Amino acid sequence: MAKLDVDENQSTAMRFDVRSIPSILFFKDGKHVDTAVGAVPKAQLVEKIERLLG
């Protein structure tokens, strides 16, 4: 888990196409595999995490 200030790290935000705040990026085996944008309900985040771990 990491937090990134997109104003101070614009190149990283551009690399992962972050256009809205908040954005949660999911990585698996070092690769970006999914993104959740906006205020996402806890149940939806849990489902994404379980799917990616499974």
C-alpha positions as YAML, in Angstrom:
chain: A
units: angstrom
residues:
- id: 1
  name: MET
  ca: [0.00, 0.00, 0.00]
- id: 2
  name: ALA
  ca: [1.36, 3.40, -0.92]
- id: 3
  name: LYS
  ca: [0.11, 6.97, -1.14]
- id: 4
  name: LEU
  ca: [1.32, 9.34, -3.84]
- id: 5
  name: ASP
  ca: [1.01, 13.13, -4.08]
- id: 6
  name: VAL
  ca: [0.14, 13.49, -7.77]
- id: 7
  name: ASP
  ca: [0.94, 17.22, -7.73]
- id: 8
  name: GLU
  ca: [4.53, 16.48, -6.75]
- id: 9
  name: ASN
  ca: [4.82, 13.31, -8.85]
- id: 10
  name: GLN
  ca: [3.15, 14.28, -12.12]
- id: 11
  name: SER
  ca: [5.22, 11.91, -14.25]
- id: 12
  name: THR
  ca: [4.05, 8.92, -12.20]
- id: 13
  name: ALA
  ca: [0.43, 10.09, -12.38]
- id: 14
  name: MET
  ca: [0.74, 10.43, -16.16]
- id: 15
  name: ARG
  ca: [2.41, 7.02, -16.47]
- id: 16
  name: PHE
  ca: [-0.60, 5.34, -14.87]
- id: 17
  name: ASP
  ca: [-3.19, 7.68, -16.47]
- id: 18
  name: VAL
  ca: [-4.47, 9.05, -13.15]
- id: 19
  name: ARG
  ca: [-7.03, 11.68, -14.09]
- id: 20
  name: SER
  ca: [-9.23, 11.80, -10.99]
- id: 21
  name: ILE
  ca: [-8.63, 11.88, -7.28]
- id: 22
  name: PRO
  ca: [-9.07, 9.60, -5.44]
- id: 23
  name: SER
  ca: [-7.80, 6.74, -7.59]
- id: 24
  name: ILE
  ca: [-6.74, 3.34, -6.29]
- id: 25
  name: LEU
  ca: [-4.45, 1.36, -8.55]
- id: 26
  name: PHE
  ca: [-4.13, -2.39, -8.14]
- id: 27
  name: PHE
  ca: [-0.94, -4.20, -9.00]
- id: 28
  name: LYS
  ca: [-0.29, -7.93, -9.30]
- id: 29
  name: ASP
  ca: [3.18, -9.37, -9.83]
- id: 30
  name: GLY
  ca: [4.47, -5.81, -10.32]
- id: 31
  name: LYS
  ca: [2.00, -5.01, -13.12]
- id: 32
  name: HIS
  ca: [-0.91, -2.57, -13.04]
- id: 33
  name: VAL
  ca: [-4.03, -4.74, -13.41]
- id: 34
  name: ASP
  ca: [-7.02, -2.62, -12.30]
- id: 35
  name: THR
  ca: [-8.08, 0.83, -11.13]
- id: 36
  name: ALA
  ca: [-10.87, 2.13, -8.92]
- id: 37
  name: VAL
  ca: [-11.76, 5.80, -9.38]
- id: 38
  name: GLY
  ca: [-13.77, 7.99, -7.04]
- id: 39
  name: ALA
  ca: [-15.51, 7.13, -3.80]
- id: 40
  name: VAL
  ca: [-15.86, 3.37, -4.17]
- id: 41
  name: PRO
  ca: [-17.92, 1.39, -1.64]
- id: 42
  name: LYS
  ca: [-15.96, -0.90, 0.67]
- id: 43
  name: ALA
  ca: [-17.79, -3.97, -0.67]
- id: 44
  name: GLN
  ca: [-16.65, -3.18, -4.22]
- id: 45
  name: LEU
  ca: [-13.03, -2.76, -3.11]
- id: 46
  name: VAL
  ca: [-13.15, -6.05, -1.19]
- id: 47
  name: GLU
  ca: [-14.54, -7.81, -4.29]
- id: 48
  name: LYS
  ca: [-11.74, -6.42, -6.49]
- id: 49
  name: ILE
  ca: [-9.07, -7.45, -3.99]
- id: 50
  name: GLU
  ca: [-10.49, -10.95, -3.58]
- id: 51
  name: ARG
  ca: [-10.75, -11.37, -7.36]
- id: 52
  name: LEU
  ca: [-7.16, -10.26, -7.86]
- id: 53
  name: LEU
  ca: [-5.87, -12.52, -5.08]
- id: 54
  name: GLY
  ca: [-7.79, -15.55, -6.36]
...
